[in-house]
Amino acid sequence: MAMKMLEAGGVATIVDNVRTADIDNPKGYYEDERVKDLAEMEDTSWVRAARGKVIKVVSSLLNYLPANNAYKVVFMRRNLHEVLASQAKMLERRDEASHTEDEDLLAMYEAHLDKVQFQLRFRSNFETLYVNYADVVSDPLNQARLMGEFVGGGLDVEKMAAAVDGSLYRNRATGEGIVADSESVSG
């Protein structure tokens, strides 16, 4: 969602379109396959060449970004129970099964996020804006303004807000658990 918003606001994105839109992510993945190889990659000059553009990097690979660049990270947070519910539905559609209990996955995700947030806090070449997925869906204009200001201003925040598709928020946490819409349940 953040990638789509930034693109709508006027920032060029680095994507290769290898992974295409599907039922799990109908707006596309906004990925570049090179990111997956950052941990083993010797030549990361393509990252520096992407200066002024936006690249999606999963949290586990942020630590492998070249240290000689400065980064502004828009870190999208989402309720981890919602993430687990989404992943469970994706695995079900693919006729796959998780081999780890939800409680164990939740503990691993929480520990991972604590580690990543610690790293981001103490790396001088990283500046981070944390945004909450639910807040973006419920108040896209305000969140677009925050993101736009963070990346340096000059973005079309109205277009950024319009890029938010609340219908894709299919697994929502409530005080009583996760509520899923019929489309996400039936596939």
C-alpha positions as CSV (number, residue, x, y, z in Angstrom):
1,M,0.0,0.0,0.0
2,A,2.8,2.4,0.9
3,M,4.5,1.8,-2.5
4,K,1.3,2.5,-4.4
5,M,0.7,5.7,-2.3
6,L,4.1,7.0,-2.9
7,E,3.9,6.2,-6.6
8,A,0.6,8.0,-6.9
9,G,2.1,11.0,-5.1
10,G,4.8,11.3,-7.7
11,V,7.8,9.2,-6.6
12,A,9.3,6.8,-9.1
13,T,9.3,3.2,-8.0
14,I,11.9,0.5,-8.6
15,V,9.9,-2.6,-9.6
16,D,10.5,-5.4,-12.0
17,N,6.9,-6.8,-12.3
18,V,8.2,-10.3,-12.0
19,R,5.7,-11.1,-9.3
20,T,2.3,-10.2,-10.7
21,A,-1.0,-9.3,-9.0
22,D,-3.0,-12.2,-7.7
23,I,-5.9,-12.9,-5.4
24,D,-3.7,-12.4,-2.3
25,N,-2.4,-9.0,-3.6
26,P,-4.7,-7.8,-6.4
27,K,-3.0,-4.4,-6.7
28,G,0.4,-6.0,-7.3
29,Y,3.5,-6.6,-5.2
30,Y,5.7,-3.6,-6.1
31,E,8.9,-5.6,-5.8
32,D,12.3,-5.9,-7.4
33,E,13.7,-9.4,-7.2
34,R,17.2,-8.1,-6.6
35,V,16.2,-7.1,-3.1
36,K,15.8,-10.8,-2.2
37,D,19.5,-11.3,-2.9
38,L,20.8,-8.3,-0.8
39,A,22.3,-10.6,1.9
40,E,24.5,-12.4,-0.6
41,M,25.0,-9.6,-3.2
42,E,28.5,-8.2,-3.9
43,D,27.5,-5.5,-6.3
44,T,24.8,-3.3,-4.7
45,S,25.5,-0.3,-6.9
46,W,22.0,-0.5,-8.3
47,V,20.7,0.6,-4.9
48,R,22.7,3.9,-5.1
49,A,21.5,4.4,-8.6
50,A,18.0,4.3,-7.3
51,R,18.5,7.5,-5.3
52,G,15.4,9.6,-5.1
53,K,13.2,6.6,-5.9
54,V,11.3,4.1,-3.7
55,I,12.2,0.5,-3.3
56,K,10.3,-2.1,-1.3
57,V,12.6,-3.9,1.1
58,V,11.2,-6.5,3.6
59,S,12.3,-5.8,7.2
60,S,14.6,-8.8,7.4
61,L,16.8,-7.4,4.6
62,L,17.0,-3.7,5.7
63,N,20.3,-4.6,7.5
64,Y,21.9,-5.6,4.2
65,L,21.3,-2.3,2.4
66,P,24.7,-0.6,1.6
67,A,26.0,1.4,4.5
68,N,27.2,4.2,2.3
69,N,23.7,5.4,1.4
70,A,21.2,7.4,3.5
71,Y,17.7,5.9,3.7
72,K,14.2,7.1,4.6
73,V,12.2,4.1,5.6
74,V,8.4,4.2,5.6
75,F,7.8,1.2,7.9
76,M,4.2,-0.1,7.6
77,R,3.1,-1.8,10.8
78,R,0.1,-4.1,10.9
79,N,-1.6,-6.0,13.7
80,L,0.3,-9.3,13.7
81,H,-2.9,-11.3,14.3
82,E,-4.2,-9.8,11.0
83,V,-0.9,-10.8,9.3
84,L,-1.3,-14.4,10.5
85,A,-4.9,-14.5,9.3
86,S,-3.9,-13.3,5.9
87,Q,-1.0,-15.7,5.6
88,A,-3.3,-18.6,6.7
89,K,-5.8,-17.8,3.9
90,M,-3.0,-17.5,1.4
91,L,-1.6,-20.9,2.4
92,E,-5.1,-22.4,2.2
93,R,-5.6,-21.1,-1.3
94,R,-2.3,-22.6,-2.3
95,D,-3.2,-25.8,-0.7
96,E,-0.2,-25.5,1.6
97,A,0.1,-25.8,5.4
98,S,2.0,-23.9,8.0
99,H,4.4,-26.0,10.1
100,T,4.5,-23.6,13.0
101,E,1.8,-22.8,15.6
102,D,0.4,-19.3,15.5
103,E,1.6,-18.5,19.0
104,D,5.1,-19.4,18.0
105,L,4.9,-17.4,14.8
106,L,3.6,-14.5,16.7
107,A,6.5,-14.6,19.1
108,M,9.0,-14.9,16.3
109,Y,7.5,-11.9,14.4
110,E,7.4,-9.8,17.6
111,A,11.1,-10.6,18.3
112,H,12.0,-9.9,14.7
113,L,10.3,-6.5,14.7
114,D,11.9,-5.6,18.0
115,K,15.3,-6.4,16.5
116,V,14.7,-4.5,13.3
117,Q,13.3,-1.4,15.2
118,F,16.4,-1.5,17.4
119,Q,18.7,-1.6,14.4
120,L,16.9,1.2,12.7
121,R,17.1,3.4,15.8
122,F,20.9,3.1,16.0
123,R,21.9,3.3,12.3
124,S,22.8,6.9,11.6
125,N,22.1,6.5,7.9
126,F,18.4,5.5,8.5
127,E,15.5,7.7,9.2
128,T,12.3,5.9,9.9
129,L,8.6,6.8,9.8
130,Y,6.3,4.2,11.3
131,V,2.8,4.1,9.9
132,N,0.0,1.9,11.0
133,Y,-1.9,0.0,8.3
134,A,-5.3,0.5,10.0
135,D,-4.6,4.2,10.3
136,V,-3.8,4.5,6.7
137,V,-7.1,2.8,5.7
138,S,-9.2,4.8,8.2
139,D,-7.5,8.2,7.6
140,P,-5.6,8.0,4.3
141,L,-5.3,11.8,3.7
142,N,-3.6,12.5,7.1
143,Q,-1.3,9.5,6.7
144,A,-0.5,10.6,3.1
145,R,0.5,14.0,4.5
146,L,2.8,12.5,7.1
147,M,4.4,10.2,4.5
148,G,4.8,13.1,2.0
149,E,6.4,15.4,4.6
150,F,8.7,12.6,5.7
151,V,10.0,11.9,2.2
152,G,10.7,15.6,1.5
153,G,7.4,17.2,0.5
154,G,6.2,18.1,-2.9
155,L,4.0,15.0,-3.3
156,D,0.4,15.0,-4.4
157,V,-1.1,13.9,-1.1
158,E,-4.7,13.8,-2.4
159,K,-3.6,11.2,-5.1
160,M,-1.7,9.3,-2.4
161,A,-4.8,9.1,-0.3
162,A,-7.0,8.1,-3.3
163,A,-4.6,5.2,-3.9
164,V,-5.7,3.6,-0.6
165,D,-8.2,0.8,-1.3
166,G,-9.9,0.0,2.0
167,S,-11.7,-3.0,0.4
168,L,-8.3,-4.8,0.5
169,Y,-8.3,-4.7,4.3
170,R,-9.9,-8.1,4.4
171,N,-8.7,-9.4,7.8
172,R,-9.4,-6.9,10.6
173,A,-8.7,-7.3,14.2
174,T,-11.5,-6.5,16.6
175,G,-11.8,-6.8,20.3
176,E,-13.2,-10.3,19.7
177,G,-10.7,-11.6,17.2
178,I,-10.2,-11.4,13.4
179,V,-13.1,-10.5,11.2
180,A,-12.7,-11.6,7.6
181,D,-14.9,-10.6,4.7
182,S,-16.6,-13.3,2.6
183,E,-14.2,-12.8,-0.4
184,S,-11.1,-13.5,1.6
185,V,-12.7,-16.6,3.2
186,S,-14.0,-18.1,0.0
187,G,-10.9,-17.2,-2.0
